[in-house]
């Protein structure tokens, strides 16, 4: 047994918060940092905030066995290794083997199971305490994570931060506990513990508007000036208007909630975000023309389309054609979220999923996403966006449930392909060497590209591995 001193929780919070406020978007592209730690836009070293993510993952982990597995993978230690020179120490307690359990008497088995349940519950309570402490308004850890995600130019880092926030809130079992923790960060002043989650806050908000105000031209003019100054004032670190930065942080939190706690994420998008103005501010993100803001908006629509109860909230964006701005954006990470949303909602619709032309339009977009990693800066097949835009205009809502969003445009392309490959005519097209109309000469077919991705080094350990395996299985 190894006895280690308990780490001071406040020290962990301070270190992690400082790391998330690291100016990762203002790094020197000529520094000595390894190229793998910077993004393609020349932004700075992202190892510091990523180290904070690893620290939080370990400190707030409820499943210590999973933590051990991740530690072994990072350290390159085989679970069967018995090397005495290794200093690696597992976080979890000794695990009794199935053979040892079979040799126990019934009372011993019952006692063992009781100890295991107490052990798991103790780990969960520890994770909840750590999560609540770090994310509290007094500590400010959640706000620092959201600031890091909003300022980051590295899309992958932003998604990693968002996924970690989703993991943190998933530690809390009760939805009201999550709402209490994030209400302030969402700008939700009307919600109270135990209140109706189906929109009473919106009703209260409308009642609050029935006020008597003194008409004063000077005061009104002054308010307009103050509002304009507040809108145009820039954040010193991220060079973002403060109002846009605040909207981006609330949007990122909503996307994380949709992943970690879908029912709370739906509440946030419908009622919690800015007291029910979430969809309106989502439109502001899309129309901002800022790649970071649009990337967050793309994450929101992709995550929301994965949750049955939140899909109806996207209908207004579809009907107005607002999502088209994301789908035709030159940034692949922005475009992929809208394409994922189109596939999830479109395939949930019986009418649209049976329309061969619309499904082929979604297939074209999915194929383009597979090549975005290798053809940055090149024009994509023009028919892909045209067909996808046509499909977007017909997107209804449905009751199907889909997996969460992935972490790169290529991952999302594989995700969409896995959905589409269930269609017989899509299988036939892929097997016969299908390529979107207007594809660059000499480009590989969709199936060849999938094989190429699957044969890449370490592809079996990548997040896209399950989607690749499922897609190939459907093609058999």
JORAWO-V370038 format. One record per residue. N is the residue number from 1. SS is DSSP state (helix for helix, strand for strand, loop for the rest). OMEGA is omega in whole degrees, 0 to 359 (NA if undefined). Layout:
BEGIN
n->N ss->SS omega->OMEGA
n->N ss->SS omega->OMEGA
END
This chain:
BEGIN
n->1 ss->loop omega->180
n->2 ss->loop omega->179
n->3 ss->loop omega->181
n->4 ss->loop omega->177
n->5 ss->loop omega->179
n->6 ss->loop omega->180
n->7 ss->loop omega->180
n->8 ss->loop omega->183
n->9 ss->helix omega->181
n->10 ss->helix omega->178
n->11 ss->helix omega->178
n->12 ss->helix omega->180
n->13 ss->helix omega->180
n->14 ss->helix omega->181
n->15 ss->helix omega->181
n->16 ss->helix omega->180
n->17 ss->helix omega->179
n->18 ss->helix omega->180
n->19 ss->helix omega->181
n->20 ss->helix omega->178
n->21 ss->loop omega->176
n->22 ss->loop omega->185
n->23 ss->loop omega->184
n->24 ss->loop omega->181
n->25 ss->loop omega->183
n->26 ss->loop omega->183
n->27 ss->loop omega->179
n->28 ss->loop omega->182
n->29 ss->loop omega->180
n->30 ss->loop omega->180
n->31 ss->loop omega->183
n->32 ss->loop omega->180
n->33 ss->loop omega->179
n->34 ss->loop omega->183
n->35 ss->helix omega->181
n->36 ss->helix omega->181
n->37 ss->helix omega->178
n->38 ss->loop omega->180
n->39 ss->loop omega->185
n->40 ss->loop omega->181
n->41 ss->loop omega->180
n->42 ss->loop omega->180
n->43 ss->loop omega->193
n->44 ss->loop omega->182
n->45 ss->loop omega->182
n->46 ss->loop omega->182
n->47 ss->helix omega->182
n->48 ss->helix omega->177
n->49 ss->helix omega->178
n->50 ss->helix omega->175
n->51 ss->helix omega->177
n->52 ss->helix omega->177
n->53 ss->helix omega->177
n->54 ss->helix omega->179
n->55 ss->helix omega->180
n->56 ss->helix omega->180
n->57 ss->helix omega->180
n->58 ss->helix omega->186
n->59 ss->helix omega->182
n->60 ss->loop omega->182
n->61 ss->loop omega->175
n->62 ss->loop omega->180
n->63 ss->loop omega->183
n->64 ss->helix omega->175
n->65 ss->helix omega->177
n->66 ss->helix omega->177
n->67 ss->helix omega->177
n->68 ss->helix omega->180
n->69 ss->helix omega->179
n->70 ss->helix omega->179
n->71 ss->helix omega->179
n->72 ss->helix omega->180
n->73 ss->helix omega->181
n->74 ss->helix omega->183
n->75 ss->helix omega->180
n->76 ss->loop omega->183
n->77 ss->loop omega->177
n->78 ss->loop omega->179
n->79 ss->loop omega->180
n->80 ss->loop omega->182
n->81 ss->loop omega->179
n->82 ss->loop omega->182
n->83 ss->loop omega->181
n->84 ss->loop omega->182
n->85 ss->loop omega->182
n->86 ss->loop omega->179
n->87 ss->loop omega->182
n->88 ss->loop omega->179
n->89 ss->loop omega->181
n->90 ss->loop omega->180
n->91 ss->loop omega->183
n->92 ss->loop omega->180
n->93 ss->loop omega->180
n->94 ss->loop omega->180
n->95 ss->loop omega->178
n->96 ss->loop omega->183
n->97 ss->loop omega->177
n->98 ss->helix omega->179
n->99 ss->helix omega->178
n->100 ss->helix omega->179
n->101 ss->helix omega->180
n->102 ss->helix omega->180
n->103 ss->loop omega->180
n->104 ss->loop omega->171
n->105 ss->loop omega->183
n->106 ss->helix omega->180
n->107 ss->helix omega->179
n->108 ss->helix omega->177
n->109 ss->helix omega->179
n->110 ss->helix omega->179
n->111 ss->helix omega->179
n->112 ss->helix omega->180
n->113 ss->helix omega->177
n->114 ss->helix omega->178
n->115 ss->helix omega->180
n->116 ss->helix omega->180
n->117 ss->helix omega->178
n->118 ss->helix omega->179
n->119 ss->helix omega->180
n->120 ss->helix omega->180
n->121 ss->helix omega->178
n->122 ss->helix omega->178
n->123 ss->helix omega->180
n->124 ss->helix omega->180
n->125 ss->helix omega->176
n->126 ss->helix omega->179
n->127 ss->helix omega->179
n->128 ss->helix omega->179
n->129 ss->helix omega->181
n->130 ss->helix omega->179
n->131 ss->helix omega->181
n->132 ss->helix omega->181
n->133 ss->helix omega->183
n->134 ss->helix omega->185
n->135 ss->helix omega->182
n->136 ss->loop omega->180
n->137 ss->loop omega->180
n->138 ss->loop omega->179
n->139 ss->loop omega->177
n->140 ss->loop omega->183
n->141 ss->helix omega->180
n->142 ss->helix omega->179
n->143 ss->helix omega->179
n->144 ss->helix omega->177
n->145 ss->helix omega->180
n->146 ss->helix omega->177
n->147 ss->helix omega->178
n->148 ss->helix omega->181
n->149 ss->helix omega->182
n->150 ss->helix omega->183
n->151 ss->helix omega->187
n->152 ss->loop omega->174
n->153 ss->loop omega->178
n->154 ss->loop omega->182
n->155 ss->helix omega->182
n->156 ss->helix omega->177
n->157 ss->helix omega->180
n->158 ss->helix omega->180
n->159 ss->helix omega->178
n->160 ss->helix omega->177
n->161 ss->helix omega->179
n->162 ss->helix omega->179
n->163 ss->helix omega->179
n->164 ss->helix omega->175
n->165 ss->helix omega->177
n->166 ss->helix omega->178
n->167 ss->helix omega->181
n->168 ss->helix omega->183
n->169 ss->helix omega->179
n->170 ss->helix omega->176
n->171 ss->loop omega->181
n->172 ss->loop omega->186
n->173 ss->loop omega->183
n->174 ss->loop omega->179
n->175 ss->helix omega->180
n->176 ss->helix omega->178
n->177 ss->helix omega->178
n->178 ss->helix omega->180
n->179 ss->helix omega->179
n->180 ss->helix omega->182
n->181 ss->helix omega->188
n->182 ss->helix omega->186
n->183 ss->helix omega->181
n->184 ss->helix omega->180
n->185 ss->helix omega->178
n->186 ss->helix omega->184
n->187 ss->loop omega->182
n->188 ss->loop omega->182
n->189 ss->loop omega->187
n->190 ss->loop omega->188
n->191 ss->loop omega->175
n->192 ss->loop omega->181
n->193 ss->loop omega->178
n->194 ss->loop omega->180
n->195 ss->loop omega->180
n->196 ss->loop omega->184
n->197 ss->loop omega->183
n->198 ss->loop omega->172
n->199 ss->loop omega->178
n->200 ss->helix omega->179
n->201 ss->helix omega->178
n->202 ss->helix omega->179
n->203 ss->helix omega->178
n->204 ss->helix omega->180
n->205 ss->helix omega->179
n->206 ss->helix omega->179
n->207 ss->helix omega->180
n->208 ss->helix omega->181
n->209 ss->loop omega->182
n->210 ss->loop omega->181
n->211 ss->loop omega->177
n->212 ss->loop omega->182
n->213 ss->loop omega->177
n->214 ss->loop omega->181
n->215 ss->loop omega->180
n->216 ss->loop omega->184
n->217 ss->helix omega->182
n->218 ss->helix omega->180
n->219 ss->helix omega->180
n->220 ss->helix omega->179
n->221 ss->helix omega->179
n->222 ss->helix omega->178
n->223 ss->helix omega->180
n->224 ss->helix omega->179
n->225 ss->helix omega->179
n->226 ss->helix omega->180
n->227 ss->helix omega->180
n->228 ss->helix omega->180
n->229 ss->helix omega->179
n->230 ss->helix omega->182
n->231 ss->helix omega->186
n->232 ss->helix omega->180
n->233 ss->loop omega->186
n->234 ss->strand omega->172
n->235 ss->loop omega->188
n->236 ss->loop omega->185
n->237 ss->loop omega->187
n->238 ss->loop omega->181
n->239 ss->loop omega->177
n->240 ss->loop omega->171
n->241 ss->strand omega->186
n->242 ss->helix omega->179
n->243 ss->helix omega->178
n->244 ss->helix omega->179
n->245 ss->helix omega->179
n->246 ss->helix omega->179
n->247 ss->helix omega->179
n->248 ss->helix omega->180
n->249 ss->helix omega->179
n->250 ss->helix omega->177
n->251 ss->helix omega->178
n->252 ss->helix omega->178
n->253 ss->helix omega->178
n->254 ss->helix omega->178
n->255 ss->helix omega->179
n->256 ss->helix omega->178
n->257 ss->helix omega->179
n->258 ss->helix omega->179
n->259 ss->helix omega->185
n->260 ss->helix omega->180
n->261 ss->loop omega->188
n->262 ss->helix omega->182
n->263 ss->helix omega->177
n->264 ss->helix omega->177
n->265 ss->helix omega->176
n->266 ss->helix omega->176
n->267 ss->helix omega->180
n->268 ss->helix omega->181
n->269 ss->helix omega->184
n->270 ss->helix omega->189
n->271 ss->helix omega->190
n->272 ss->helix omega->184
n->273 ss->helix omega->180
n->274 ss->helix omega->177
n->275 ss->helix omega->176
n->276 ss->helix omega->179
n->277 ss->loop omega->185
n->278 ss->helix omega->182
n->279 ss->helix omega->178
n->280 ss->helix omega->180
n->281 ss->helix omega->173
n->282 ss->helix omega->176
n->283 ss->helix omega->178
n->284 ss->helix omega->177
n->285 ss->helix omega->182
n->286 ss->helix omega->183
n->287 ss->loop omega->185
n->288 ss->loop omega->184
n->289 ss->loop omega->174
n->290 ss->loop omega->184
n->291 ss->helix omega->181
n->292 ss->helix omega->179
n->293 ss->helix omega->180
n->294 ss->helix omega->177
n->295 ss->helix omega->177
n->296 ss->helix omega->177
n->297 ss->helix omega->178
n->298 ss->helix omega->177
n->299 ss->helix omega->182
n->300 ss->helix omega->184
n->301 ss->helix omega->179
n->302 ss->helix omega->180
n->303 ss->helix omega->181
n->304 ss->helix omega->180
n->305 ss->loop omega->177
n->306 ss->loop omega->185
n->307 ss->loop omega->184
n->308 ss->helix omega->186
n->309 ss->helix omega->181
n->310 ss->helix omega->181
n->311 ss->helix omega->180
n->312 ss->helix omega->180
n->313 ss->helix omega->180
n->314 ss->helix omega->185
n->315 ss->helix omega->180
n->316 ss->helix omega->179
n->317 ss->helix omega->180
n->318 ss->helix omega->182
n->319 ss->helix omega->181
n->320 ss->helix omega->182
n->321 ss->loop omega->182
n->322 ss->loop omega->182
n->323 ss->loop omega->180
n->324 ss->helix omega->178
n->325 ss->helix omega->177
n->326 ss->helix omega->186
n->327 ss->helix omega->182
n->328 ss->loop omega->180
n->329 ss->loop omega->181
n->330 ss->loop omega->180
n->331 ss->loop omega->183
n->332 ss->helix omega->181
n->333 ss->helix omega->177
n->334 ss->helix omega->183
n->335 ss->helix omega->185
n->336 ss->helix omega->179
n->337 ss->helix omega->178
n->338 ss->helix omega->179
n->339 ss->helix omega->177
n->340 ss->helix omega->177
n->341 ss->helix omega->181
n->342 ss->helix omega->181
n->343 ss->helix omega->184
n->344 ss->helix omega->180
n->345 ss->helix omega->183
n->346 ss->helix omega->181
n->347 ss->helix omega->175
n->348 ss->helix omega->179
n->349 ss->loop omega->180
n->350 ss->helix omega->182
n->351 ss->helix omega->183
n->352 ss->helix omega->182
n->353 ss->helix omega->179
n->354 ss->loop omega->178
n->355 ss->loop omega->185
n->356 ss->helix omega->182
n->357 ss->helix omega->181
n->358 ss->helix omega->179
n->359 ss->helix omega->178
n->360 ss->helix omega->175
n->361 ss->helix omega->176
n->362 ss->helix omega->177
n->363 ss->helix omega->178
n->364 ss->helix omega->180
n->365 ss->helix omega->180
n->366 ss->helix omega->180
n->367 ss->helix omega->179
n->368 ss->helix omega->179
n->369 ss->helix omega->179
n->370 ss->helix omega->182
n->371 ss->helix omega->184
n->372 ss->loop omega->181
n->373 ss->loop omega->185
n->374 ss->loop omega->184
n->375 ss->loop omega->179
n->376 ss->loop omega->178
n->377 ss->loop omega->179
n->378 ss->loop omega->177
n->379 ss->loop omega->178
n->380 ss->loop omega->180
n->381 ss->loop omega->185
n->382 ss->helix omega->182
n->383 ss->helix omega->182
n->384 ss->helix omega->181
n->385 ss->helix omega->181
n->386 ss->helix omega->180
n->387 ss->helix omega->180
n->388 ss->helix omega->178
n->389 ss->helix omega->178
n->390 ss->helix omega->179
n->391 ss->helix omega->182
n->392 ss->helix omega->183
n->393 ss->loop omega->183
n->394 ss->loop omega->185
n->395 ss->loop omega->173
n->396 ss->loop omega->176
n->397 ss->loop omega->182
n->398 ss->loop omega->184
n->399 ss->loop omega->181
n->400 ss->loop omega->181
n->401 ss->loop omega->183
n->402 ss->loop omega->180
n->403 ss->loop omega->181
n->404 ss->loop omega->180
n->405 ss->loop omega->180
n->406 ss->loop omega->194
n->407 ss->loop omega->177
n->408 ss->loop omega->178
n->409 ss->helix omega->178
n->410 ss->helix omega->177
n->411 ss->helix omega->181
n->412 ss->helix omega->177
n->413 ss->helix omega->178
n->414 ss->helix omega->178
n->415 ss->helix omega->180
n->416 ss->helix omega->179
n->417 ss->helix omega->180
n->418 ss->helix omega->176
n->419 ss->helix omega->187
n->420 ss->helix omega->184
n->421 ss->loop omega->177
n->422 ss->loop omega->179
n->423 ss->loop omega->183
n->424 ss->helix omega->183
n->425 ss->helix omega->175
n->426 ss->helix omega->176
n->427 ss->helix omega->182
n->428 ss->helix omega->180
n->429 ss->helix omega->181
n->430 ss->helix omega->181
n->431 ss->helix omega->181
n->432 ss->loop omega->175
n->433 ss->loop omega->183
n->434 ss->loop omega->173
n->435 ss->loop omega->181
n->436 ss->loop omega->178
n->437 ss->loop omega->180
n->438 ss->loop omega->179
n->439 ss->loop omega->179
n->440 ss->loop omega->179
n->441 ss->loop omega->177
n->442 ss->loop omega->179
n->443 ss->loop omega->179
n->444 ss->loop omega->174
n->445 ss->loop omega->181
n->446 ss->helix omega->181
n->447 ss->helix omega->178
n->448 ss->helix omega->179
n->449 ss->helix omega->178
n->450 ss->helix omega->178
n->451 ss->helix omega->179
n->452 ss->helix omega->179
n->453 ss->helix omega->181
n->454 ss->helix omega->182
n->455 ss->loop omega->180
n->456 ss->loop omega->180
n->457 ss->loop omega->177
n->458 ss->loop omega->180
n->459 ss->helix omega->179
n->460 ss->helix omega->180
n->461 ss->helix omega->183
n->462 ss->loop omega->181
n->463 ss->loop omega->183
n->464 ss->loop omega->188
n->465 ss->helix omega->182
n->466 ss->helix omega->178
n->467 ss->helix omega->176
n->468 ss->helix omega->181
n->469 ss->helix omega->179
n->470 ss->helix omega->179
n->471 ss->helix omega->179
n->472 ss->helix omega->179
n->473 ss->helix omega->179
n->474 ss->helix omega->181
n->475 ss->helix omega->182
n->476 ss->loop omega->NA
END
